[in-house]
Amino acid sequence: MRTLQLVGQIIDLVRTYGIDPSCINLEITETSATFSLEAIEANVRKLAAHDITFSLDDYGTGYSSVVRALQLPVSLIKFDRSFVRSLDDPKSRCVLARSIAMMKEIGKSVLVEGVETREQAKALRSMGAEYIQGYVYAKPIPQDEFIAFIQRPVEE
């Protein structure tokens, strides 16, 4: 399927099902690097013009760089779990804290992946991360277990 057709199909589906486009967030991943950057940017801009939002996955590794965060109309930056693995190292912690602050300053929301402990989550929240993803909250689970999980009260 050509990427230009994909834009039209997504817009048609949004209209057909009456979905609020701002409720859709598509993730730009490392595999996007196998496509033309110009085509990706054009398609992302077309969809963003219809209020569909985008996330840049695995920020800080490979394709997901500062340049991509600036070039593409992404609203959410997903920091790669490698940052969390080195959270105890003062230099790595400094880079992460400054990177989160920089993304927030240019108007991006921040999610950090791979968080495994409450201490890590607390440290990341204090750095300004709005969203935390990882085993600290839940491991991947089947649909029926997920529904039961989201119906339980939140523990802090």
Chimera marker file (.cmm) of the C-alpha trace (Angstrom):
<marker_set name="trace">
<marker id="1" x="0.000" y="0.000" z="0.000" r="1" g="1" b="0" radius="0.5"/>
<marker id="2" x="1.361" y="3.393" z="-0.933" r="1" g="1" b="0" radius="0.5"/>
<marker id="3" x="1.721" y="5.839" z="1.940" r="1" g="1" b="0" radius="0.5"/>
<marker id="4" x="-0.362" y="8.500" z="0.167" r="1" g="1" b="0" radius="0.5"/>
<marker id="5" x="-3.280" y="6.071" z="0.049" r="1" g="1" b="0" radius="0.5"/>
<marker id="6" x="-2.830" y="5.419" z="3.755" r="1" g="1" b="0" radius="0.5"/>
<marker id="7" x="-3.479" y="9.083" z="4.614" r="1" g="1" b="0" radius="0.5"/>
<marker id="8" x="-6.770" y="9.034" z="2.713" r="1" g="1" b="0" radius="0.5"/>
<marker id="9" x="-7.791" y="5.737" z="4.265" r="1" g="1" b="0" radius="0.5"/>
<marker id="10" x="-7.130" y="6.984" z="7.795" r="1" g="1" b="0" radius="0.5"/>
<marker id="11" x="-9.095" y="10.187" z="7.203" r="1" g="1" b="0" radius="0.5"/>
<marker id="12" x="-11.964" y="8.180" z="5.669" r="1" g="1" b="0" radius="0.5"/>
<marker id="13" x="-12.059" y="5.830" z="8.672" r="1" g="1" b="0" radius="0.5"/>
<marker id="14" x="-12.089" y="8.757" z="11.108" r="1" g="1" b="0" radius="0.5"/>
<marker id="15" x="-15.034" y="10.279" z="9.271" r="1" g="1" b="0" radius="0.5"/>
<marker id="16" x="-16.906" y="6.989" z="8.749" r="1" g="1" b="0" radius="0.5"/>
<marker id="17" x="-16.801" y="6.069" z="12.435" r="1" g="1" b="0" radius="0.5"/>
<marker id="18" x="-17.180" y="9.591" z="13.803" r="1" g="1" b="0" radius="0.5"/>
<marker id="19" x="-13.926" y="9.426" z="15.746" r="1" g="1" b="0" radius="0.5"/>
<marker id="20" x="-12.528" y="12.606" z="17.225" r="1" g="1" b="0" radius="0.5"/>
<marker id="21" x="-9.163" y="12.756" z="15.381" r="1" g="1" b="0" radius="0.5"/>
<marker id="22" x="-7.466" y="14.316" z="18.409" r="1" g="1" b="0" radius="0.5"/>
<marker id="23" x="-8.077" y="10.990" z="20.204" r="1" g="1" b="0" radius="0.5"/>
<marker id="24" x="-5.797" y="9.230" z="17.714" r="1" g="1" b="0" radius="0.5"/>
<marker id="25" x="-2.070" y="9.197" z="18.333" r="1" g="1" b="0" radius="0.5"/>
<marker id="26" x="0.134" y="7.449" z="15.798" r="1" g="1" b="0" radius="0.5"/>
<marker id="27" x="3.653" y="6.441" z="16.721" r="1" g="1" b="0" radius="0.5"/>
<marker id="28" x="6.653" y="7.137" z="14.506" r="1" g="1" b="0" radius="0.5"/>
<marker id="29" x="9.059" y="4.274" z="15.103" r="1" g="1" b="0" radius="0.5"/>
<marker id="30" x="12.583" y="3.296" z="14.128" r="1" g="1" b="0" radius="0.5"/>
<marker id="31" x="11.202" y="1.287" z="11.193" r="1" g="1" b="0" radius="0.5"/>
<marker id="32" x="10.081" y="4.608" z="9.706" r="1" g="1" b="0" radius="0.5"/>
<marker id="33" x="13.723" y="5.171" z="8.817" r="1" g="1" b="0" radius="0.5"/>
<marker id="34" x="13.336" y="2.630" z="5.994" r="1" g="1" b="0" radius="0.5"/>
<marker id="35" x="10.964" y="5.050" z="4.217" r="1" g="1" b="0" radius="0.5"/>
<marker id="36" x="11.712" y="8.372" z="2.599" r="1" g="1" b="0" radius="0.5"/>
<marker id="37" x="11.920" y="11.107" z="5.258" r="1" g="1" b="0" radius="0.5"/>
<marker id="38" x="10.210" y="13.496" z="2.855" r="1" g="1" b="0" radius="0.5"/>
<marker id="39" x="7.269" y="11.085" z="2.384" r="1" g="1" b="0" radius="0.5"/>
<marker id="40" x="6.962" y="10.499" z="6.121" r="1" g="1" b="0" radius="0.5"/>
<marker id="41" x="7.071" y="14.209" z="6.876" r="1" g="1" b="0" radius="0.5"/>
<marker id="42" x="4.492" y="15.005" z="4.174" r="1" g="1" b="0" radius="0.5"/>
<marker id="43" x="2.094" y="12.308" z="5.392" r="1" g="1" b="0" radius="0.5"/>
<marker id="44" x="2.507" y="13.211" z="9.048" r="1" g="1" b="0" radius="0.5"/>
<marker id="45" x="1.807" y="16.869" z="8.234" r="1" g="1" b="0" radius="0.5"/>
<marker id="46" x="-1.312" y="15.933" z="6.229" r="1" g="1" b="0" radius="0.5"/>
<marker id="47" x="-2.675" y="13.841" z="9.083" r="1" g="1" b="0" radius="0.5"/>
<marker id="48" x="-1.699" y="16.464" z="11.674" r="1" g="1" b="0" radius="0.5"/>
<marker id="49" x="-3.689" y="19.016" z="9.652" r="1" g="1" b="0" radius="0.5"/>
<marker id="50" x="-6.705" y="16.799" z="10.426" r="1" g="1" b="0" radius="0.5"/>
<marker id="51" x="-5.898" y="16.967" z="14.193" r="1" g="1" b="0" radius="0.5"/>
<marker id="52" x="-4.346" y="13.487" z="14.428" r="1" g="1" b="0" radius="0.5"/>
<marker id="53" x="-1.424" y="13.578" z="16.847" r="1" g="1" b="0" radius="0.5"/>
<marker id="54" x="1.928" y="11.808" z="16.712" r="1" g="1" b="0" radius="0.5"/>
<marker id="55" x="4.512" y="10.357" z="19.088" r="1" g="1" b="0" radius="0.5"/>
<marker id="56" x="8.204" y="9.909" z="18.389" r="1" g="1" b="0" radius="0.5"/>
<marker id="57" x="9.180" y="6.497" z="19.771" r="1" g="1" b="0" radius="0.5"/>
<marker id="58" x="12.550" y="5.512" z="21.260" r="1" g="1" b="0" radius="0.5"/>
<marker id="59" x="13.829" y="9.086" z="21.484" r="1" g="1" b="0" radius="0.5"/>
<marker id="60" x="17.556" y="9.284" z="22.011" r="1" g="1" b="0" radius="0.5"/>
<marker id="61" x="18.417" y="6.221" z="19.928" r="1" g="1" b="0" radius="0.5"/>
<marker id="62" x="19.025" y="5.846" z="16.193" r="1" g="1" b="0" radius="0.5"/>
<marker id="63" x="16.407" y="7.569" z="14.038" r="1" g="1" b="0" radius="0.5"/>
<marker id="64" x="14.604" y="9.344" z="16.896" r="1" g="1" b="0" radius="0.5"/>
<marker id="65" x="16.840" y="12.350" z="17.364" r="1" g="1" b="0" radius="0.5"/>
<marker id="66" x="16.468" y="15.998" z="18.348" r="1" g="1" b="0" radius="0.5"/>
<marker id="67" x="16.323" y="16.842" z="14.648" r="1" g="1" b="0" radius="0.5"/>
<marker id="68" x="13.312" y="14.537" z="14.158" r="1" g="1" b="0" radius="0.5"/>
<marker id="69" x="11.607" y="16.010" z="17.207" r="1" g="1" b="0" radius="0.5"/>
<marker id="70" x="12.012" y="19.457" z="15.656" r="1" g="1" b="0" radius="0.5"/>
<marker id="71" x="11.203" y="18.503" z="12.039" r="1" g="1" b="0" radius="0.5"/>
<marker id="72" x="8.052" y="16.487" z="12.606" r="1" g="1" b="0" radius="0.5"/>
<marker id="73" x="4.833" y="17.767" z="14.187" r="1" g="1" b="0" radius="0.5"/>
<marker id="74" x="4.958" y="15.344" z="17.099" r="1" g="1" b="0" radius="0.5"/>
<marker id="75" x="3.240" y="16.110" z="20.385" r="1" g="1" b="0" radius="0.5"/>
<marker id="76" x="4.718" y="13.309" z="22.516" r="1" g="1" b="0" radius="0.5"/>
<marker id="77" x="8.338" y="12.265" z="22.847" r="1" g="1" b="0" radius="0.5"/>
<marker id="78" x="8.824" y="8.713" z="24.122" r="1" g="1" b="0" radius="0.5"/>
<marker id="79" x="12.225" y="8.414" z="25.780" r="1" g="1" b="0" radius="0.5"/>
<marker id="80" x="13.870" y="5.055" z="25.205" r="1" g="1" b="0" radius="0.5"/>
<marker id="81" x="14.216" y="2.702" z="28.167" r="1" g="1" b="0" radius="0.5"/>
<marker id="82" x="18.016" y="2.869" z="27.870" r="1" g="1" b="0" radius="0.5"/>
<marker id="83" x="17.807" y="6.193" z="29.741" r="1" g="1" b="0" radius="0.5"/>
<marker id="84" x="16.153" y="4.458" z="32.701" r="1" g="1" b="0" radius="0.5"/>
<marker id="85" x="18.754" y="1.699" z="32.775" r="1" g="1" b="0" radius="0.5"/>
<marker id="86" x="21.470" y="4.287" z="33.413" r="1" g="1" b="0" radius="0.5"/>
<marker id="87" x="19.451" y="6.508" z="35.770" r="1" g="1" b="0" radius="0.5"/>
<marker id="88" x="21.883" y="5.845" z="38.641" r="1" g="1" b="0" radius="0.5"/>
<marker id="89" x="24.799" y="7.321" z="36.687" r="1" g="1" b="0" radius="0.5"/>
<marker id="90" x="25.037" y="11.071" z="37.477" r="1" g="1" b="0" radius="0.5"/>
<marker id="91" x="26.055" y="11.978" z="33.898" r="1" g="1" b="0" radius="0.5"/>
<marker id="92" x="23.208" y="9.984" z="32.374" r="1" g="1" b="0" radius="0.5"/>
<marker id="93" x="20.771" y="11.444" z="34.894" r="1" g="1" b="0" radius="0.5"/>
<marker id="94" x="21.922" y="14.955" z="33.943" r="1" g="1" b="0" radius="0.5"/>
<marker id="95" x="21.455" y="14.257" z="30.217" r="1" g="1" b="0" radius="0.5"/>
<marker id="96" x="17.989" y="12.824" z="30.836" r="1" g="1" b="0" radius="0.5"/>
<marker id="97" x="16.865" y="15.699" z="33.075" r="1" g="1" b="0" radius="0.5"/>
<marker id="98" x="18.104" y="18.317" z="30.595" r="1" g="1" b="0" radius="0.5"/>
<marker id="99" x="16.583" y="16.434" z="27.639" r="1" g="1" b="0" radius="0.5"/>
<marker id="100" x="13.190" y="16.253" z="29.334" r="1" g="1" b="0" radius="0.5"/>
<marker id="101" x="13.393" y="19.957" z="30.184" r="1" g="1" b="0" radius="0.5"/>
<marker id="102" x="14.351" y="20.792" z="26.593" r="1" g="1" b="0" radius="0.5"/>
<marker id="103" x="11.417" y="18.830" z="25.141" r="1" g="1" b="0" radius="0.5"/>
<marker id="104" x="9.002" y="20.449" z="27.572" r="1" g="1" b="0" radius="0.5"/>
<marker id="105" x="10.390" y="23.891" z="26.707" r="1" g="1" b="0" radius="0.5"/>
<marker id="106" x="9.659" y="23.359" z="22.998" r="1" g="1" b="0" radius="0.5"/>
<marker id="107" x="6.109" y="22.260" z="23.803" r="1" g="1" b="0" radius="0.5"/>
<marker id="108" x="6.377" y="18.479" z="23.705" r="1" g="1" b="0" radius="0.5"/>
<marker id="109" x="4.860" y="16.070" z="26.219" r="1" g="1" b="0" radius="0.5"/>
<marker id="110" x="7.226" y="13.434" z="27.620" r="1" g="1" b="0" radius="0.5"/>
<marker id="111" x="6.779" y="9.708" z="28.225" r="1" g="1" b="0" radius="0.5"/>
<marker id="112" x="9.576" y="7.526" z="29.592" r="1" g="1" b="0" radius="0.5"/>
<marker id="113" x="9.600" y="3.821" z="28.701" r="1" g="1" b="0" radius="0.5"/>
<marker id="114" x="11.010" y="0.909" z="30.653" r="1" g="1" b="0" radius="0.5"/>
<marker id="115" x="10.326" y="2.127" z="34.186" r="1" g="1" b="0" radius="0.5"/>
<marker id="116" x="10.538" y="-0.802" z="36.596" r="1" g="1" b="0" radius="0.5"/>
<marker id="117" x="10.556" y="0.661" z="40.109" r="1" g="1" b="0" radius="0.5"/>
<marker id="118" x="8.576" y="3.264" z="42.042" r="1" g="1" b="0" radius="0.5"/>
<marker id="119" x="11.856" y="5.073" z="42.795" r="1" g="1" b="0" radius="0.5"/>
<marker id="120" x="12.548" y="5.436" z="39.082" r="1" g="1" b="0" radius="0.5"/>
<marker id="121" x="8.999" y="6.661" z="38.463" r="1" g="1" b="0" radius="0.5"/>
<marker id="122" x="9.308" y="9.224" z="41.259" r="1" g="1" b="0" radius="0.5"/>
<marker id="123" x="12.654" y="10.488" z="39.931" r="1" g="1" b="0" radius="0.5"/>
<marker id="124" x="11.295" y="10.786" z="36.401" r="1" g="1" b="0" radius="0.5"/>
<marker id="125" x="8.187" y="12.632" z="37.558" r="1" g="1" b="0" radius="0.5"/>
<marker id="126" x="10.421" y="15.073" z="39.457" r="1" g="1" b="0" radius="0.5"/>
<marker id="127" x="12.292" y="15.676" z="36.170" r="1" g="1" b="0" radius="0.5"/>
<marker id="128" x="9.021" y="16.600" z="34.456" r="1" g="1" b="0" radius="0.5"/>
<marker id="129" x="7.986" y="13.391" z="32.688" r="1" g="1" b="0" radius="0.5"/>
<marker id="130" x="4.190" y="13.459" z="32.368" r="1" g="1" b="0" radius="0.5"/>
<marker id="131" x="3.840" y="9.802" z="31.447" r="1" g="1" b="0" radius="0.5"/>
<marker id="132" x="5.557" y="6.693" z="32.766" r="1" g="1" b="0" radius="0.5"/>
<marker id="133" x="5.417" y="3.354" z="30.978" r="1" g="1" b="0" radius="0.5"/>
<marker id="134" x="6.774" y="0.078" z="32.247" r="1" g="1" b="0" radius="0.5"/>
<marker id="135" x="6.591" y="-2.924" z="34.499" r="1" g="1" b="0" radius="0.5"/>
<marker id="136" x="6.304" y="-0.663" z="37.553" r="1" g="1" b="0" radius="0.5"/>
<marker id="137" x="2.623" y="-0.453" z="36.640" r="1" g="1" b="0" radius="0.5"/>
<marker id="138" x="1.978" y="-3.610" z="34.623" r="1" g="1" b="0" radius="0.5"/>
<marker id="139" x="3.490" y="-6.194" z="32.341" r="1" g="1" b="0" radius="0.5"/>
<marker id="140" x="1.869" y="-6.882" z="28.963" r="1" g="1" b="0" radius="0.5"/>
<marker id="141" x="-1.413" y="-8.709" z="29.590" r="1" g="1" b="0" radius="0.5"/>
<marker id="142" x="-4.268" y="-10.216" z="27.552" r="1" g="1" b="0" radius="0.5"/>
<marker id="143" x="-7.316" y="-8.075" z="26.743" r="1" g="1" b="0" radius="0.5"/>
<marker id="144" x="-9.638" y="-9.477" z="29.428" r="1" g="1" b="0" radius="0.5"/>
<marker id="145" x="-7.007" y="-8.984" z="32.132" r="1" g="1" b="0" radius="0.5"/>
<marker id="146" x="-6.355" y="-5.463" z="30.846" r="1" g="1" b="0" radius="0.5"/>
<marker id="147" x="-10.021" y="-4.525" z="31.171" r="1" g="1" b="0" radius="0.5"/>
<marker id="148" x="-10.067" y="-5.785" z="34.770" r="1" g="1" b="0" radius="0.5"/>
<marker id="149" x="-6.776" y="-3.947" z="35.428" r="1" g="1" b="0" radius="0.5"/>
<marker id="150" x="-8.030" y="-0.540" z="34.262" r="1" g="1" b="0" radius="0.5"/>
<marker id="151" x="-11.170" y="-0.898" z="36.343" r="1" g="1" b="0" radius="0.5"/>
<marker id="152" x="-9.184" y="-1.183" z="39.583" r="1" g="1" b="0" radius="0.5"/>
<marker id="153" x="-8.454" y="1.916" z="41.703" r="1" g="1" b="0" radius="0.5"/>
<marker id="154" x="-5.072" y="3.566" z="41.087" r="1" g="1" b="0" radius="0.5"/>
<marker id="155" x="-2.388" y="2.967" z="43.734" r="1" g="1" b="0" radius="0.5"/>
<marker id="156" x="0.274" y="5.602" z="44.379" r="1" g="1" b="0" radius="0.5"/>
<link id1="1" id2="2" r="1" g="1" b="0" radius="0.2"/>
<link id1="2" id2="3" r="1" g="1" b="0" radius="0.2"/>
<link id1="3" id2="4" r="1" g="1" b="0" radius="0.2"/>
<link id1="4" id2="5" r="1" g="1" b="0" radius="0.2"/>
<link id1="5" id2="6" r="1" g="1" b="0" radius="0.2"/>
<link id1="6" id2="7" r="1" g="1" b="0" radius="0.2"/>
<link id1="7" id2="8" r="1" g="1" b="0" radius="0.2"/>
<link id1="8" id2="9" r="1" g="1" b="0" radius="0.2"/>
<link id1="9" id2="10" r="1" g="1" b="0" radius="0.2"/>
<link id1="10" id2="11" r="1" g="1" b="0" radius="0.2"/>
<link id1="11" id2="12" r="1" g="1" b="0" radius="0.2"/>
<link id1="12" id2="13" r="1" g="1" b="0" radius="0.2"/>
<link id1="13" id2="14" r="1" g="1" b="0" radius="0.2"/>
<link id1="14" id2="15" r="1" g="1" b="0" radius="0.2"/>
<link id1="15" id2="16" r="1" g="1" b="0" radius="0.2"/>
<link id1="16" id2="17" r="1" g="1" b="0" radius="0.2"/>
<link id1="17" id2="18" r="1" g="1" b="0" radius="0.2"/>
<link id1="18" id2="19" r="1" g="1" b="0" radius="0.2"/>
<link id1="19" id2="20" r="1" g="1" b="0" radius="0.2"/>
<link id1="20" id2="21" r="1" g="1" b="0" radius="0.2"/>
<link id1="21" id2="22" r="1" g="1" b="0" radius="0.2"/>
<link id1="22" id2="23" r="1" g="1" b="0" radius="0.2"/>
<link id1="23" id2="24" r="1" g="1" b="0" radius="0.2"/>
<link id1="24" id2="25" r="1" g="1" b="0" radius="0.2"/>
<link id1="25" id2="26" r="1" g="1" b="0" radius="0.2"/>
<link id1="26" id2="27" r="1" g="1" b="0" radius="0.2"/>
<link id1="27" id2="28" r="1" g="1" b="0" radius="0.2"/>
<link id1="28" id2="29" r="1" g="1" b="0" radius="0.2"/>
<link id1="29" id2="30" r="1" g="1" b="0" radius="0.2"/>
<link id1="30" id2="31" r="1" g="1" b="0" radius="0.2"/>
<link id1="31" id2="32" r="1" g="1" b="0" radius="0.2"/>
<link id1="32" id2="33" r="1" g="1" b="0" radius="0.2"/>
<link id1="33" id2="34" r="1" g="1" b="0" radius="0.2"/>
<link id1="34" id2="35" r="1" g="1" b="0" radius="0.2"/>
<link id1="35" id2="36" r="1" g="1" b="0" radius="0.2"/>
<link id1="36" id2="37" r="1" g="1" b="0" radius="0.2"/>
<link id1="37" id2="38" r="1" g="1" b="0" radius="0.2"/>
<link id1="38" id2="39" r="1" g="1" b="0" radius="0.2"/>
<link id1="39" id2="40" r="1" g="1" b="0" radius="0.2"/>
<link id1="40" id2="41" r="1" g="1" b="0" radius="0.2"/>
<link id1="41" id2="42" r="1" g="1" b="0" radius="0.2"/>
<link id1="42" id2="43" r="1" g="1" b="0" radius="0.2"/>
<link id1="43" id2="44" r="1" g="1" b="0" radius="0.2"/>
<link id1="44" id2="45" r="1" g="1" b="0" radius="0.2"/>
<link id1="45" id2="46" r="1" g="1" b="0" radius="0.2"/>
<link id1="46" id2="47" r="1" g="1" b="0" radius="0.2"/>
<link id1="47" id2="48" r="1" g="1" b="0" radius="0.2"/>
<link id1="48" id2="49" r="1" g="1" b="0" radius="0.2"/>
<link id1="49" id2="50" r="1" g="1" b="0" radius="0.2"/>
<link id1="50" id2="51" r="1" g="1" b="0" radius="0.2"/>
<link id1="51" id2="52" r="1" g="1" b="0" radius="0.2"/>
<link id1="52" id2="53" r="1" g="1" b="0" radius="0.2"/>
<link id1="53" id2="54" r="1" g="1" b="0" radius="0.2"/>
<link id1="54" id2="55" r="1" g="1" b="0" radius="0.2"/>
<link id1="55" id2="56" r="1" g="1" b="0" radius="0.2"/>
<link id1="56" id2="57" r="1" g="1" b="0" radius="0.2"/>
<link id1="57" id2="58" r="1" g="1" b="0" radius="0.2"/>
<link id1="58" id2="59" r="1" g="1" b="0" radius="0.2"/>
<link id1="59" id2="60" r="1" g="1" b="0" radius="0.2"/>
<link id1="60" id2="61" r="1" g="1" b="0" radius="0.2"/>
<link id1="61" id2="62" r="1" g="1" b="0" radius="0.2"/>
<link id1="62" id2="63" r="1" g="1" b="0" radius="0.2"/>
<link id1="63" id2="64" r="1" g="1" b="0" radius="0.2"/>
<link id1="64" id2="65" r="1" g="1" b="0" radius="0.2"/>
<link id1="65" id2="66" r="1" g="1" b="0" radius="0.2"/>
<link id1="66" id2="67" r="1" g="1" b="0" radius="0.2"/>
<link id1="67" id2="68" r="1" g="1" b="0" radius="0.2"/>
<link id1="68" id2="69" r="1" g="1" b="0" radius="0.2"/>
<link id1="69" id2="70" r="1" g="1" b="0" radius="0.2"/>
<link id1="70" id2="71" r="1" g="1" b="0" radius="0.2"/>
<link id1="71" id2="72" r="1" g="1" b="0" radius="0.2"/>
<link id1="72" id2="73" r="1" g="1" b="0" radius="0.2"/>
<link id1="73" id2="74" r="1" g="1" b="0" radius="0.2"/>
<link id1="74" id2="75" r="1" g="1" b="0" radius="0.2"/>
<link id1="75" id2="76" r="1" g="1" b="0" radius="0.2"/>
<link id1="76" id2="77" r="1" g="1" b="0" radius="0.2"/>
<link id1="77" id2="78" r="1" g="1" b="0" radius="0.2"/>
<link id1="78" id2="79" r="1" g="1" b="0" radius="0.2"/>
<link id1="79" id2="80" r="1" g="1" b="0" radius="0.2"/>
<link id1="80" id2="81" r="1" g="1" b="0" radius="0.2"/>
<link id1="81" id2="82" r="1" g="1" b="0" radius="0.2"/>
<link id1="82" id2="83" r="1" g="1" b="0" radius="0.2"/>
<link id1="83" id2="84" r="1" g="1" b="0" radius="0.2"/>
<link id1="84" id2="85" r="1" g="1" b="0" radius="0.2"/>
<link id1="85" id2="86" r="1" g="1" b="0" radius="0.2"/>
<link id1="86" id2="87" r="1" g="1" b="0" radius="0.2"/>
<link id1="87" id2="88" r="1" g="1" b="0" radius="0.2"/>
<link id1="88" id2="89" r="1" g="1" b="0" radius="0.2"/>
<link id1="89" id2="90" r="1" g="1" b="0" radius="0.2"/>
<link id1="90" id2="91" r="1" g="1" b="0" radius="0.2"/>
<link id1="91" id2="92" r="1" g="1" b="0" radius="0.2"/>
<link id1="92" id2="93" r="1" g="1" b="0" radius="0.2"/>
<link id1="93" id2="94" r="1" g="1" b="0" radius="0.2"/>
<link id1="94" id2="95" r="1" g="1" b="0" radius="0.2"/>
<link id1="95" id2="96" r="1" g="1" b="0" radius="0.2"/>
<link id1="96" id2="97" r="1" g="1" b="0" radius="0.2"/>
<link id1="97" id2="98" r="1" g="1" b="0" radius="0.2"/>
<link id1="98" id2="99" r="1" g="1" b="0" radius="0.2"/>
<link id1="99" id2="100" r="1" g="1" b="0" radius="0.2"/>
<link id1="100" id2="101" r="1" g="1" b="0" radius="0.2"/>
<link id1="101" id2="102" r="1" g="1" b="0" radius="0.2"/>
<link id1="102" id2="103" r="1" g="1" b="0" radius="0.2"/>
<link id1="103" id2="104" r="1" g="1" b="0" radius="0.2"/>
<link id1="104" id2="105" r="1" g="1" b="0" radius="0.2"/>
<link id1="105" id2="106" r="1" g="1" b="0" radius="0.2"/>
<link id1="106" id2="107" r="1" g="1" b="0" radius="0.2"/>
<link id1="107" id2="108" r="1" g="1" b="0" radius="0.2"/>
<link id1="108" id2="109" r="1" g="1" b="0" radius="0.2"/>
<link id1="109" id2="110" r="1" g="1" b="0" radius="0.2"/>
<link id1="110" id2="111" r="1" g="1" b="0" radius="0.2"/>
<link id1="111" id2="112" r="1" g="1" b="0" radius="0.2"/>
<link id1="112" id2="113" r="1" g="1" b="0" radius="0.2"/>
<link id1="113" id2="114" r="1" g="1" b="0" radius="0.2"/>
<link id1="114" id2="115" r="1" g="1" b="0" radius="0.2"/>
<link id1="115" id2="116" r="1" g="1" b="0" radius="0.2"/>
<link id1="116" id2="117" r="1" g="1" b="0" radius="0.2"/>
<link id1="117" id2="118" r="1" g="1" b="0" radius="0.2"/>
<link id1="118" id2="119" r="1" g="1" b="0" radius="0.2"/>
<link id1="119" id2="120" r="1" g="1" b="0" radius="0.2"/>
<link id1="120" id2="121" r="1" g="1" b="0" radius="0.2"/>
<link id1="121" id2="122" r="1" g="1" b="0" radius="0.2"/>
<link id1="122" id2="123" r="1" g="1" b="0" radius="0.2"/>
<link id1="123" id2="124" r="1" g="1" b="0" radius="0.2"/>
<link id1="124" id2="125" r="1" g="1" b="0" radius="0.2"/>
<link id1="125" id2="126" r="1" g="1" b="0" radius="0.2"/>
<link id1="126" id2="127" r="1" g="1" b="0" radius="0.2"/>
<link id1="127" id2="128" r="1" g="1" b="0" radius="0.2"/>
<link id1="128" id2="129" r="1" g="1" b="0" radius="0.2"/>
<link id1="129" id2="130" r="1" g="1" b="0" radius="0.2"/>
<link id1="130" id2="131" r="1" g="1" b="0" radius="0.2"/>
<link id1="131" id2="132" r="1" g="1" b="0" radius="0.2"/>
<link id1="132" id2="133" r="1" g="1" b="0" radius="0.2"/>
<link id1="133" id2="134" r="1" g="1" b="0" radius="0.2"/>
<link id1="134" id2="135" r="1" g="1" b="0" radius="0.2"/>
<link id1="135" id2="136" r="1" g="1" b="0" radius="0.2"/>
<link id1="136" id2="137" r="1" g="1" b="0" radius="0.2"/>
<link id1="137" id2="138" r="1" g="1" b="0" radius="0.2"/>
<link id1="138" id2="139" r="1" g="1" b="0" radius="0.2"/>
<link id1="139" id2="140" r="1" g="1" b="0" radius="0.2"/>
<link id1="140" id2="141" r="1" g="1" b="0" radius="0.2"/>
<link id1="141" id2="142" r="1" g="1" b="0" radius="0.2"/>
<link id1="142" id2="143" r="1" g="1" b="0" radius="0.2"/>
<link id1="143" id2="144" r="1" g="1" b="0" radius="0.2"/>
<link id1="144" id2="145" r="1" g="1" b="0" radius="0.2"/>
<link id1="145" id2="146" r="1" g="1" b="0" radius="0.2"/>
<link id1="146" id2="147" r="1" g="1" b="0" radius="0.2"/>
<link id1="147" id2="148" r="1" g="1" b="0" radius="0.2"/>
<link id1="148" id2="149" r="1" g="1" b="0" radius="0.2"/>
<link id1="149" id2="150" r="1" g="1" b="0" radius="0.2"/>
<link id1="150" id2="151" r="1" g="1" b="0" radius="0.2"/>
<link id1="151" id2="152" r="1" g="1" b="0" radius="0.2"/>
<link id1="152" id2="153" r="1" g="1" b="0" radius="0.2"/>
<link id1="153" id2="154" r="1" g="1" b="0" radius="0.2"/>
<link id1="154" id2="155" r="1" g="1" b="0" radius="0.2"/>
<link id1="155" id2="156" r="1" g="1" b="0" radius="0.2"/>
</marker_set>
